[in-house]
């Protein structure tokens, strides 16, 4: 059986999660999440038609790291000012290294936690761990995901929201017999 020849486009970012490096790729009809632990790789596909949500929320992780690098910079600089000779040079270099790490971390911008949700699972996307990067990728994927899914009329959306608030199971989307779902980006006419 011949192997599938699918062209993928790598999306920005590399993240780590529990001893693995995670990268995200865009395929023709799905996202491919590749988690590599050094000696094996796991692949997970998320078809555009099945994606229910991609959520992004700010995290304090970046502020914590900025505080750590800032504290280490100030501590090393304070020690450098209290010693002389070769020790001054060594502690100044250490303070400079910590300052560079602080500047680089600050330049990447605020951190976030990004997750993808389907009907079956919710999976973190550690490669989208910076707010600017996550927004860029979502802006790129939004029209593709919307194009792969059936548009919903405003009355149907209101009905589903009401059913969810009442705790009832939402009714399935059903196309009229003999028609195929319209996957265009045109708004439905009422």
C-alpha positions in Angstrom: 0.0 0.0 0.0 1.6 3.4 -1.0 2.3 6.0 1.7 0.2 9.1 1.7 1.9 12.1 0.2 0.4 15.1 2.0 2.1 18.4 2.0 2.3 20.1 5.4 3.0 23.7 6.3 4.8 24.2 9.7 3.0 26.6 12.0 5.1 29.0 14.1 6.3 27.9 17.6 7.8 25.0 19.4 6.7 24.1 22.9 7.5 21.5 25.4 5.2 19.5 27.6 6.1 16.6 30.0 9.4 15.6 28.4 8.4 16.1 24.8 8.8 18.8 22.1 5.6 19.7 20.4 5.2 21.2 16.9 2.1 22.0 14.9 1.6 21.6 11.1 -1.2 22.6 8.8 -2.4 19.9 6.3 -5.0 20.3 3.6 -7.9 19.3 5.8 -6.4 19.0 9.3 -3.9 20.2 11.9 -1.1 17.7 12.7 0.3 17.8 16.2 3.7 16.1 16.4 5.0 15.3 19.9 8.6 14.1 20.0 10.3 12.7 23.1 13.7 12.2 21.5 13.3 8.5 20.7 9.7 8.3 19.5 7.1 10.6 17.9 3.4 10.7 18.4 1.1 12.2 15.8 -2.4 13.5 16.4 -4.7 14.9 13.7 -7.4 17.4 14.3 -9.7 17.7 11.2 -10.9 21.3 10.6 -14.5 20.1 10.4 -14.3 18.6 13.9 -12.6 21.5 15.7 -15.1 23.1 18.1 -12.9 25.7 19.7 -9.3 26.9 20.1 -9.1 28.7 23.4 -6.4 31.1 24.5 -6.0 32.5 28.0 -3.2 34.6 29.5 -0.9 32.9 32.0 1.3 34.3 34.7 4.2 32.1 33.7 6.0 34.9 31.8 5.7 37.3 34.6 7.2 34.8 37.0 10.1 34.2 34.7 10.6 37.9 34.3 10.7 38.3 38.0 13.2 35.4 38.4 15.6 36.8 35.7 15.2 40.3 37.1 16.0 39.1 40.7 19.0 37.1 39.5 20.3 40.2 37.5 20.0 42.5 40.4 21.6 40.0 42.8 24.6 39.4 40.5 25.0 43.2 39.9 24.9 43.9 43.7 27.6 41.2 44.3 29.7 42.7 41.4 29.5 46.2 43.0 30.8 44.8 46.3 33.8 42.9 45.0 36.8 44.1 43.1 39.3 42.9 40.5 38.6 39.6 38.7 35.6 38.8 40.8 34.0 42.1 39.7 34.5 41.1 36.0 33.1 37.6 36.6 30.0 38.8 38.5 29.4 41.6 35.9 29.4 39.0 33.1 27.0 36.8 35.1 24.7 39.9 35.7 24.9 40.6 31.9 23.9 37.1 31.0 20.9 37.2 33.3 19.9 40.6 31.9 20.1 39.3 28.3 17.9 36.4 29.3 15.4 38.9 30.9 15.4 41.0 27.8 14.9 38.1 25.4 12.1 36.7 27.5 10.4 40.1 27.7 10.8 40.7 24.0 8.8 37.5 23.2 5.8 39.0 24.9 3.1 37.7 27.2 2.7 34.0 27.7 -0.6 32.1 27.3 -2.1 28.7 27.5 -3.7 27.5 24.3 -6.0 24.5 23.9 -7.9 22.9 21.0 -11.3 21.3 21.6 -13.1 18.7 19.6 -16.2 16.7 20.5 -13.9 13.9 21.8 -11.1 15.7 23.6 -9.4 18.9 24.7 -5.7 19.0 24.0 -3.2 21.6 25.0 -1.1 23.2 22.2 2.2 24.0 23.9 3.7 25.3 20.7 1.3 28.3 21.0 2.6 29.5 24.3 3.0 33.2 23.5 0.0 35.4 23.0 1.3 37.1 19.8 2.0 33.7 18.2 -1.3 32.2 19.2 -3.3 35.1 17.7 -1.3 34.9 14.5 -2.0 31.2 14.1 -5.6 31.4 15.0 -6.1 34.3 12.5 -4.6 32.1 9.8 -6.7 29.1 10.7 -10.1 30.8 11.4 -11.2 31.1 7.7 -10.0 27.6 6.9 -11.9 26.1 9.9 -15.0 28.2 9.1 -14.9 27.1 5.5 -14.7 23.4 6.5 -17.8 23.6 8.8 -21.4 24.1 8.0 -22.6 27.7 8.7 -25.4 27.9 11.3 -28.3 30.3 11.0 -28.8 32.8 13.9 -32.1 31.1 14.9 -30.4 27.7 15.1 -27.6 29.3 17.1 -30.1 30.8 19.5 -31.9 27.5 19.9 -28.6 25.7 20.7 -27.6 28.3 23.2 -31.1 27.9 24.9 -30.8 24.1 24.9 -27.3 24.3 26.5 -28.5 26.7 29.2 -31.4 24.4 30.0 -29.0 21.5 30.2 -30.6 19.6 27.3 -28.4 17.9 24.7 -28.2 20.1 21.6 -30.0 18.9 18.6 -27.8 17.7 15.7 -27.4 19.7 12.6 -29.2 18.0 9.8 -29.2 19.0 6.1 -32.4 18.6 4.2 -32.6 15.3 2.4 -30.9 15.3 -1.0 -28.7 18.3 -0.3 -25.1 18.5 0.7 -24.0 21.0 3.4 -22.9 24.4 2.1 -19.3 24.9 3.1 -18.9 28.4 1.7 -18.1 31.4 3.8 -21.3 33.2 2.7 -23.7 34.0 5.6 -26.9 32.0 5.5 -30.0 33.7 4.2 -33.1 33.6 6.4 
